[in-house]
């Protein structure tokens, strides 16, 4: 029963973390400059609210469960808080901007269609011009909310948009350029996603080994003994203070320089976080050397717990930059129908990082056990004083630096999504292929307000002129000869016979 409840907790938390960023982001129009700024602010406040909730969890609930040994109170408080949150969310439903999902918008189906059709068309040659690929204009397509411009990356996927010659255009025989570009966007996101896994591996170490370090340190604040499980409050406090400072001071200052709604781009923000995570691991190794040396000198006088605040504080700043940067990046860049899926990538990197942490510990222990003279790994047993945790931290610091270089490559390679301009707006006309619209000349009889029903209609023949001459409009309007163009599509004007003879022209003899 206990494991079943943990499974339900993981399922619910995964659903909330995947849907909440997309739901909140949908309330803003990122094409509106004002709302684009509000969208960037939303992700910062989302992080702050999550941080404040975590502060309550690692302090109040941990104190009840570990110091007072009232585990049921911890679960009860969490259940009540979750119910209150659900109630508030439900009360706001009438005010939300909601996008009704359609079967055609299923991310899995759309991705599968592109891959299947591209494989089926693998033997076909791509057209010379991307304009020959299949696309549905906005005027013909009501359920899609955006049209994504064609890009030259992953050209083999463009074969899914080749129009079939001998079959009907169905979703499983041809895909639109927009649909193909959606798959390209998700593919371009993958290197960015995997470049942040190492940082989450470092986070896993701080939430495990740093807690173990705390058990060997002086955890007293006056007469109060800080629970070891409450040690993660240190980065949470840093984040709670720094998020408002970042929002109210750094973003407006950076916005004046970069003109970007978020101050700096999302990928720049992630890059800053990756650098800070490497620095945090290096400092963690230094603090561990100091802790272990003090324990070897006098085990009864350990160093203070607050030495961990250096590594935790820097990593808290790194997490603030990276987490919000990833959420905003995956939301902004994702296709409209795949935003919940893409924002879930942020938490996917977190889970990958924790799994990789276990792999690193086991592999490094196995290797160092064979190479060390003591035949013991860097991290063995529960006694950190006889281990080499500092070397493991420095290994992660070096790995983080290499990962940052890898990230720089993929971030510079990444091509941001561009949407096609609104087709309802007037476009520049290509003079080599299009005909210019010709403004009709009003009938002079209509200008005079005469009643044509009382006058006979007399056809008047006019000879064609080879040279442009001034013409009396009283003899009739200009008629256009359709289909003839001169010098790059400019329609040739011919003077044609007037279909209506005016009073003055009837009195004049025919020339």
C-alpha positions in Angstrom: 0.0 0.0 0.0 2.8 2.4 0.8 4.6 1.9 -2.5 1.2 2.2 -4.3 0.7 5.6 -2.6 4.2 6.7 -3.6 3.4 5.7 -7.2 0.2 7.8 -7.2 2.2 10.7 -5.7 4.7 10.5 -8.5 2.0 10.2 -11.1 0.1 13.3 -9.7 3.3 15.3 -9.3 4.3 14.5 -12.9 1.0 15.6 -14.2 1.0 18.9 -12.3 4.6 19.8 -13.2 4.0 19.1 -16.8 0.7 20.9 -17.2 1.0 23.9 -14.8 3.8 25.8 -16.7 1.9 25.4 -20.0 -1.4 26.4 -18.5 0.0 29.5 -17.0 1.9 30.4 -20.1 -1.2 30.1 -22.2 -2.7 33.0 -20.3 -0.3 35.4 -22.1 0.1 36.4 -25.7 3.8 36.2 -26.4 3.4 38.3 -29.5 2.2 41.2 -27.4 5.2 43.1 -26.0 3.5 43.8 -22.7 2.3 40.2 -22.3 5.7 38.9 -23.4 7.2 40.6 -20.4 4.5 39.2 -18.1 5.1 35.7 -19.5 8.8 35.9 -18.4 7.7 37.2 -15.0 5.2 34.3 -14.6 8.0 31.7 -14.7 10.0 33.6 -12.1 7.0 33.7 -9.8 6.2 30.1 -10.5 9.7 29.2 -9.2 9.3 31.5 -6.2 6.0 29.9 -5.2 7.5 26.4 -5.6 10.5 27.5 -3.5 8.3 28.9 -0.7 6.3 25.7 -0.6 9.5 23.6 -0.4 10.7 25.8 2.5 7.7 24.9 4.5 8.2 21.2 3.6 11.9 21.0 4.6 11.4 22.9 7.8 7.9 22.6 9.4 7.0 19.2 8.1 10.5 17.8 8.6 10.5 19.0 12.2 7.1 17.3 12.9 8.1 14.0 11.3 11.7 13.7 12.6 11.9 15.7 15.9 8.3 15.1 17.0 7.9 11.7 15.4 4.5 12.5 14.0 4.6 11.2 10.5 0.9 11.2 10.1 0.8 15.0 10.6 3.3 15.5 7.8 1.1 13.5 5.4 -2.1 15.1 6.6 -0.7 18.6 6.1 0.5 17.8 2.6 -2.9 16.3 1.7 -4.8 19.4 3.0 -2.4 21.8 1.2 -2.9 19.8 -2.1 -6.7 20.0 -1.7 -6.6 23.7 -1.1 -4.5 24.2 -4.2 -6.9 22.1 -6.3 -9.8 24.1 -5.1 -8.2 27.4 -6.0 -7.3 26.1 -9.4 -10.8 24.9 -10.0 -12.3 28.3 -8.9 -10.3 30.1 -11.6 -11.4 27.8 -14.5 -14.0 30.3 -15.8 -11.3 32.9 -16.3 -8.7 30.8 -18.0 -7.8 30.9 -21.7 -8.3 27.2 -22.5 -7.4 25.6 -25.8 -9.6 22.6 -26.5 -7.4 19.6 -27.6 -8.3 17.8 -30.8 -7.3 14.4 -32.0 -5.3 16.0 -34.8 -3.3 17.9 -32.2 -2.0 14.9 -30.3 1.8 15.3 -30.2 2.5 11.6 -30.4 0.3 11.2 -33.5 1.8 14.2 -35.3 5.4 13.1 -34.6 4.6 9.6 -35.7 3.0 10.8 -38.9 6.1 12.8 -39.9 8.5 9.9 -39.2 6.3 7.3 -41.0 5.7 9.5 -44.1 9.4 10.6 -44.3 10.5 6.9 -44.2 7.9 6.0 -46.9 9.1 8.9 -49.1 12.8 8.3 -48.4 13.4 7.4 -52.1 11.9 10.6 -53.4 14.0 13.6 -54.3 13.4 16.8 -52.5 12.1 19.7 -54.7 14.5 22.5 -55.5 12.3 25.1 -53.7 10.7 24.7 -50.3 7.6 26.4 -51.6 6.8 23.2 -53.5 6.4 21.4 -50.2 2.9 20.9 -48.8 1.4 23.5 -46.5 -2.0 24.7 -45.6 -2.6 28.4 -45.4 -4.2 30.1 -42.5 -7.2 30.9 -44.6 -7.7 27.2 -45.3 -6.9 26.0 -41.8 -9.0 26.9 -38.9 -7.9 24.5 -36.1 -4.2 25.3 -36.3 -3.1 28.5 -34.6 0.3 29.0 -36.1 2.2 28.4 -39.3 6.0 27.7 -38.8 8.4 28.8 -41.5 10.6 26.2 -43.2 14.2 25.7 -42.0 17.0 23.9 -43.7 18.0 21.7 -40.8 17.2 18.0 -40.9 16.2 18.1 -44.6 15.5 14.4 -44.7 12.3 15.1 -42.6 11.1 17.5 -45.4 10.4 14.4 -47.5 7.3 14.0 -45.3 5.9 17.2 -47.0 6.4 16.0 -50.6 3.0 16.2 -52.2 2.0 12.7 -53.5 1.2 12.5 -57.2 -1.0 9.4 -57.4 -2.8 9.4 -54.0 -4.9 11.7 -52.0 -3.4 14.1 -49.4 -4.2 12.4 -46.1 -2.3 12.9 -42.8 -0.6 9.5 -43.4 0.5 10.2 -46.9 1.7 13.8 -46.7 2.4 16.2 -43.8 2.4 20.0 -43.8 5.6 22.0 -43.5 4.4 23.2 -40.1 4.0 19.7 -38.9 7.5 18.8 -40.1 9.0 21.9 -38.4 7.3 20.8 -35.2 9.3 17.6 -35.2 12.4 19.5 -36.1 11.9 21.8 -33.2 11.6 18.9 -30.8 14.7 17.3 -32.3 16.7 20.6 -31.9 15.6 20.7 -28.3 17.1 17.3 -27.4 20.8 18.4 -27.2 19.8 21.3 -25.0 17.8 18.9 -22.8 20.7 16.4 -22.4 23.2 19.2 -21.8 21.4 19.9 -18.4 21.5 16.4 -17.2 24.9 16.7 -15.6 23.8 19.8 -13.6 20.9 17.7 -12.1 23.4 15.0 -11.3 25.2 17.6 -9.2 22.0 18.6 -7.6 21.4 14.9 -6.6 24.8 14.9 -4.9 23.9 18.0 -2.9 20.7 16.5 -1.7 22.3 13.2 -0.7 25.9 13.5 0.3 25.6 17.0 1.6 22.9 15.8 4.0 25.4 13.0 5.1 28.0 15.7 5.6 25.6 17.6 7.8 25.4 14.6 10.1 29.1 15.0 10.8 29.0 18.8 11.4 27.9 21.0 14.2 24.1 21.5 13.5 23.3 23.7 16.5 21.9 27.2 16.3 22.0 28.3 19.9 20.0 25.6 21.7 18.2 24.5 18.6 19.5 21.4 16.7 18.9 21.7 13.0 17.6 18.4 11.5 19.9 17.0 8.9 16.9 16.7 6.5 16.4 20.5 6.7 19.8 21.3 5.3 18.3 22.0 1.8 16.6 25.0 3.3 19.9 26.9 2.6 19.6 27.0 -1.2 15.8 27.6 -0.9 16.4 30.7 1.3 18.9 32.0 -1.3 16.4 31.4 -4.1 13.5 33.0 -2.2 15.6 36.2 -1.7 17.3 36.2 -5.2 14.2 35.6 -7.3 12.6 39.0 -6.4 15.9 40.7 -6.8 16.4 39.1 -10.2 12.9 40.1 -11.3 12.8 43.7 -10.0 16.4 44.8 -10.5 18.4 42.5 -12.9 15.7 42.0 -15.6 14.8 45.7 -16.0 18.5 46.6 -16.2 19.3 43.9 -18.7 16.2 44.7 -20.7 17.4 48.2 -21.3 20.6 46.8 -22.8 19.5 43.8 -24.7 15.9 44.9 -25.5 14.8 41.3 -24.7 11.5 40.8 -22.8 13.3 38.5 -20.3 16.4 40.6 -20.0 18.6 37.8 -21.4 17.7 34.9 -23.7 16.6 31.6 -22.2 19.7 29.8 -23.5 22.0 32.5 -22.0 20.2 32.0 -18.7 20.7 28.3 -18.8 24.4 28.8 -19.6 24.9 31.0 -16.6 23.3 28.3 -14.4 25.6 25.6 -15.8 28.7 27.7 -15.0 27.6 28.3 -11.5 26.9 24.6 -10.9 30.5 23.8 -11.8 31.7 26.4 -9.4 29.4 25.0 -6.7 30.9 21.5 -7.1 34.4 22.9 -6.9 33.6 24.7 -3.7 31.8 21.6 -2.3 35.1 19.7 -2.7 37.0 22.4 -0.8 34.5 22.5 2.1 34.6 18.7 2.3 38.5 18.9 2.7 38.1 21.4 5.5 35.4 19.3 7.2 37.4 16.0 7.0 40.7 17.7 8.1 38.9 19.1 11.2 37.4 15.7 11.9 40.8 14.1 11.8 42.3 16.8 14.1 39.4 16.8 16.7 36.3 14.8 16.0 34.6 16.4 19.0 34.8 19.9 17.5 33.3 19.6 14.0 32.9 22.7 11.8 29.6 24.5 11.6 26.8 23.3 9.3 26.7 26.7 7.7 29.9 26.0 5.8 27.6 24.1 3.4 25.8 27.4 2.6 28.6 28.3 0.2 28.0 25.4 -2.2 24.3 25.4 -1.5 23.9 29.1 -2.1 25.8 29.1 -5.4 23.9 26.1 -6.6 20.6 27.7 -5.6 21.5 30.7 -7.8 22.4 28.2 -10.6 19.1 26.4 -10.2 17.2 29.7 -10.4 18.8 30.6 -13.7 18.6 27.2 -15.3 15.2 26.0 -14.1 13.3 29.1 -15.2 15.4 29.4 -18.3 14.5 25.8 -19.4 10.8 26.2 -18.6 10.5 29.4 -20.6 12.7 28.1 -23.4 10.7 24.9 -23.8 7.4 26.8 -23.6 8.3 29.5 -26.1 10.0 27.3 -28.6 7.5 24.4 -28.5 4.7 24.2 -31.1 1.4 25.2 -29.6 0.0 21.7 -29.4 3.2 20.4 -27.7 3.9 22.9 -24.9 2.9 20.6 -22.1 5.1 17.9 -23.6 8.1 20.2 -24.0 7.9 21.8 -20.6 7.9 18.3 -19.1 11.4 18.0 -20.6 12.6 20.2 -17.7 11.6 17.5 -15.2 12.8 14.8 -17.5 16.3 16.1 -17.2 15.9 16.1 -13.4 15.0 12.4 -13.4 17.8 11.5 -15.8 20.3 13.4 -13.5 19.3 11.4 -10.5 19.6 8.1 -12.3 23.0 9.2 -13.7 24.1 10.1 -10.2 23.6 6.5 -9.0 25.5 5.2 -12.1 28.4 7.6 -11.4 28.7 6.6 -7.8 28.6 2.8 -8.6 31.0 3.1 -11.5 33.5 5.4 -9.8 33.5 3.2 -6.7 34.1 0.1 -8.8 37.0 1.7 -10.7 38.7 3.4 -7.7 38.4 0.2 -5.7 40.6 -1.6 -8.2 43.2 1.2 -8.7 43.6 2.5 -5.1 46.2 0.9 -2.8 43.6 0.6 0.0 41.3 -1.3 -2.3 38.5 1.0 -1.2 36.5 3.3 -3.5 36.2 7.0 -3.1 32.8 6.7 -1.5 32.5 3.6 0.6 30.3 2.9 3.6 28.7 5.6 5.8 31.9 7.0 7.2 32.7 10.0 5.2 35.8 10.7 7.2 37.6 7.8 5.6 36.2 8.5 2.1 37.3 10.8 -0.6 34.1 12.7 -1.3 36.0 15.8 -2.2 37.5 13.9 -5.2 34.1 12.9 -6.4 32.9 16.6 -6.1 35.9 17.7 -8.2 35.2 15.0 -10.7 31.7 16.4 -11.1 33.2 20.0 -11.4 35.5 18.9 -14.2 32.6 17.1 -15.9 30.4 20.1 -15.5 33.0 22.3 -17.3 33.2 19.9 -20.2 29.4 19.7 -20.3 29.3 23.5 -20.5 31.5 23.5 -23.6 29.2 20.9 -25.1 26.3 23.1 -24.2 27.9 26.2 -25.9 28.2 24.2 -29.1 24.6 23.1 -29.2 23.2 26.5 -28.0 25.1 28.3 -30.8 23.9 25.7 -33.3 20.2 25.9 -32.2 17.9 27.8 -34.5 15.1 29.6 -32.8 11.6 29.0 -34.0 10.2 31.6 -36.4 6.6 31.9 -37.2 5.3 32.8 -40.7 3.8 36.3 -40.9 0.1 36.7 -41.0 -1.2 35.9 -44.5 -4.1 38.3 -44.0 -1.7 41.3 -44.3 -0.8 42.6 -47.8 2.4 41.2 -49.3 4.9 42.6 -51.8 4.0 41.3 -55.3 6.5 39.5 -57.4 6.5 41.5 -60.7 7.9 38.5 -62.6 5.0 36.2 -61.8 2.1 38.3 -60.8 -0.2 40.8 -62.6 -0.8 44.2 -61.0 -4.4 44.9 -60.2 -5.8 47.7 -62.4 -8.0 50.2 -60.8 -11.3 50.5 -62.7 -12.2 53.9 -64.2 -15.6 55.0 -63.2 -18.3 55.3 -65.9 -18.8 59.1 -66.6 -22.5 58.5 -66.9 -22.6 57.3 -63.3 -20.6 60.3 -62.2 -23.2 62.5 -63.7 -26.0 60.5 -62.0 -27.9 59.9 -65.2 -30.5 57.1 -65.5 -29.3 54.6 -68.0 -32.6 52.9 -68.1 -34.0 55.7 -70.3 -31.2 55.7 -72.8 -30.4 53.2 -75.5 -27.2 51.3 -75.4 -25.0 52.0 -78.4 -21.8 50.2 -79.0 -19.0 52.5 -80.4 -16.0 51.1 -82.1 -12.6 52.7 -81.5 -9.4 52.1 -83.4 -6.5 50.8 -81.3 -3.6 53.2 -80.7 -0.1 52.2 -80.7 1.0 55.2 -78.7 -0.3 56.4 -75.4 -2.5 59.5 -76.0 -4.7 61.6 -73.8 -8.3 60.5 -74.1 -11.5 62.2 -73.4 -13.3 60.2 -70.7 -16.6 61.2 -72.1 -16.1 58.7 -74.9 -16.2 55.8 -72.4 -14.1 53.9 -69.9 -10.9 52.1 -70.4 -11.3 48.3 -70.9 -8.5 45.9 -69.9 -7.4 43.0 -72.1 -6.8 40.2 -69.6 -3.8 37.9 -69.8 -1.3 40.1 -71.6 1.7 41.4 -69.7 4.6 43.6 -70.7 8.0 43.6 -69.1 7.7 41.6 -66.0 4.0 41.3 -65.4 2.7 44.9 -65.8 -0.7 44.5 -67.5 -0.9 46.2 -70.9 -3.8 48.7 -71.1 -5.8 48.8 -74.4 -8.4 51.4 -75.1 -11.6 49.5 -75.9 -15.0 50.6 -77.1 -17.4 52.2 -74.8 -20.5 50.2 -74.0 -22.5 53.3 -73.3 -22.8 56.4 -75.5 -23.2 59.6 -73.7 -25.3 62.6 -74.8 -22.4 64.6 -76.0 -20.9 61.8 -78.0 -24.1 61.1 -79.8 -24.1 64.7 -81.1 -20.5 64.3 -82.4 -19.9 62.6 -85.7 -18.0 59.3 -85.7 -14.4 59.7 -86.8 
